[in-house]
């Protein structure tokens, strides 16, 4: 069984109640259920959320050590966490896919949200499609790991 880590940063545990006009009305659990329903057999989704930057970095280390692909919504850490960026870069160095996701389109929002320190080390970025951003990212991870399995 292949695992995909779906990692979420601060405030995403408040989805559904926090600014639904921006982030939608679905909770993170709702999004997780949608992801689970969308993946093919043999794929396990490990959905996690934390307010703690060091915990999120630790999860990225775990992904590097296990070769586990990651869908990452770094939330506010997107814009300033060089520690998170450096941990994400280890995935790139190891050839492990990491897709950065955002529910909203950061480029259509306040200027401080326009910069991501994560994007340069991510395999790709999907943003602005609400909860579907996660589904698109997981779908692409499945493609990427399928392609790498076919080459082996």
N, C-alpha and C positions, 0 to 999 in steps of 0.2 A: 504494500500500500504506500502510495506517495502522499506526503503531507505538504500542504501549503500553509505557511504562517500568514495570517491576516492581522497585522499589528496596528494599533490605534493609540494615538497620543492623547494629550489632555483635552478635557471637556467633551470628548466623543461618547463618554458614558452617559451624557445628558441629552443625546439625540432624541428627538421626539418632543422634548420640552424646550430645548434651547433654540431660540430664533428659528422657528419652523418655516418662516418665510424665506430664510436663507438655506437652511440645512434639511428641510423636509420634516415630515411628521413621523417617519419611521424611526424606531429605536435601533440601537446597534444590534440587539438580539433579533429584531425583525430582518435587518440586513443580513445577519449571519444565517438565518433560516433560508432566506432567498438564495444566498450563495450555496449553501449545502444542497438545496434542491436543484441547482444548476450544474453541478459538477458530475462528470462521468463516474461510473463505478471505479473503484480503486484509488480515488482521490479523497483524502481526508483534509478537512479544513480545521485549522486550529486558530480560532478567533480570540484575540486578547486585546485588552485595553488597560492603559495605565495613565496616571497623572504624573508619574515619576520618570524623569529623563534617564536616570541611571538604570532603571528596570528595563526601559525600552532598548537601551544600548546593550544590556545583558542579553536580551532576546535576540538581537542581531548577531551577537557573538555566538549564541547557540545555533543560529541559522548557518553561520559560516562553518562552525565545527561539524555540523551534520549535513551540510550541503543542501539545506532546505530552502526552496524558493520563498520569496516574501512579497506580499502586497502590503505597502506601508502608507498609512495616513498619519504623517507626523504632526498634523494639526499645527498649533502655534510654534512648535519646535522647527517647523519648516524654514522659518525665516532667520533663525539665529543660532541654532544648535550645531556648532562645529564638531562637538563630540559625537553627536548622532551622525553627522555627515561622514566623519572619519570611520565610524563603525560600519556604515552603509558601504563605504568604499572598499572595505574588506570583502564584501560580497562580490563586488565587481572584480576585484583582484582574483578571487577564487572561481570566477566564472559562474556564479550562482545568480539567477535572475532576481531582480528587485524592481517592482513597479511602484512608483509613487502615485498615490491617488488623493483626490480632493472631491468632496461633494459639490462645492461651489467652484466657480471659475475665479481663482485668485487674481487674475489679470483684469477682471471686471469689477474689482473691489478697491478698497483703500490702497494707496500707493505702497505702504509698508508690506502688503501681502504680495506684491509683484515679484519679490525676490525669494527664490528657494535655494538654500545651500545644499539641498539633497539632490536636486534634478541632475546636476552634472555627473553624479555617480550612479544614477538609476539607469536601468535598462530602458525605461520609458516612463512617461507621465500621462495619466488620464485624469481629467478634471472637468467639472462643470456639468456632469450628467446625473447629479444626485446619487442615490444609492446604486444606480446603474454603473457608476464609475467603478465600483467594486466588482460587479459582475463582468464588466469588460476587462478589467485587470486580471481577474482569475482566469477568464477564458484565454487571454494571451499567455499567461503563465503555463497553462495546460498545453498550448501550442508550442511554446518554447521548450518545455521539458520533453514533449513528444518528439520534437525535432532532434534534441540532443540524444534521446534514447535511440532514435533511428540511426544516428551516426555511429553509435557505439558498436 
